[in-house]
Amino acid sequence: MYKIKLLILVPILLISCKSTSEFTGYSYDPPGVTNTVDKLVYPQKRRVIGAGNPKVWVSNEDESTRMNDFYVVTKDTFEVYIKPENAPINNSPWFGFSIWSDSTRSIVLRLRYENARHRYEPKFGDQLVDSVRYDSSSGTAEFKLNLTEEPKFLSAQFRDGITYSDLVSELSEYNESFISIDTAGLSHEKRAVYQITVDETNPGIQAGVLILLSRQHPPETSGYLTYHYFLDALLDSTELARKFRSRFIIKSFPMINPDGVFNGHWRHNVGGNDLNRDWQYFNQPETRSVKDALIPLKNDSSKKVYYGIDFHSTNENIFYPINEEIVTFPDNFTQKWVSSLQKNFPELAFTIEEFDIDSPISKNWIYKTFGADALTFEVDDVLSKAEMKHLGYTSAQSLMEMLLEEWNNLNGD
Ligand SMILES: [Zn+2]
């Protein structure tokens, strides 16, 4: 069943912020979140650890893993200790490691977190782990695992297509002449913050621009994968997609926090900050790269930014549009888009919660810089690949139709 909950009033917390116009954080943010100057992060030690008899082994030597310690509790019960990159931090405890045994055996594995409670349902290889027992007093989770000599990943989300290396190899496969891939800038650890520009617009027209952002928060893989399906639909050879690309340029930044993804961070970059609270002062090189790549659009009279979408994940499908009372171009586009989605695709469950524009997040920067409407698109953590594909593809179809209508309203067909 689907639900529509349209909250016209901004949350109480933000009303209080509005009066001082000084945003200090959402209810789920740790204190000091908007001070984005570099903070210390504590890199995990990359290693293989063996414990028990016969021995059970774990390793965090791959990218996008996180495992800080491993030990025996009783004969068949083992514990993995997981720490964040630094604290205070939101409760999004990412974990990931490979695990195997010297001989086939069944164990009980417990996940214990520093500064957090269990959140992500564990995946073992390509299977969701069932019968996870959550202990609300300790915040731990435990479950049975059947191990063999073959290492398998135990991870907070399925590993397929989510790492930095996966992105690098995907980008090398684009060969259409209207797609260009470049490096908008470098992260703290000198990884590329990639930019994909799609430009097949007819010369001489007033081109619209659509901005797509993703993976500011490393564990939010359902938003990231949905973004991929969304972009695929825009790059398709359908009549609609071709027409869309003749009017609109797409500026896309698929992984804004490459170091956080590589190092298995819970939320922050290697500068120890939540990048989606850095869109006012731009203290971090990753957010600065994206800003520097987009800012020339502001004074380019042949181009007009129509819309921006920043893909994230949380525990439901939820759209966070800009408050209806704030005049954007196109005005209230998100509200119109979501109601059309609801009508045409009732199987996609969405909640809508409007927000004021005080917080230093990407969506508000897009509005403040270009006057365009923008959206934080939150995808449910637990969607299957088929559901993400459906969501990404169908929402892109309807977005293209509606943006083309807006383009026609402004420029004539
Ligand atoms: Zn997020």
Residues whose N, C-alpha, C, O or C-beta is under 5 A from the ligand:
A	BS01	ZN	H217 E220 H312 S313
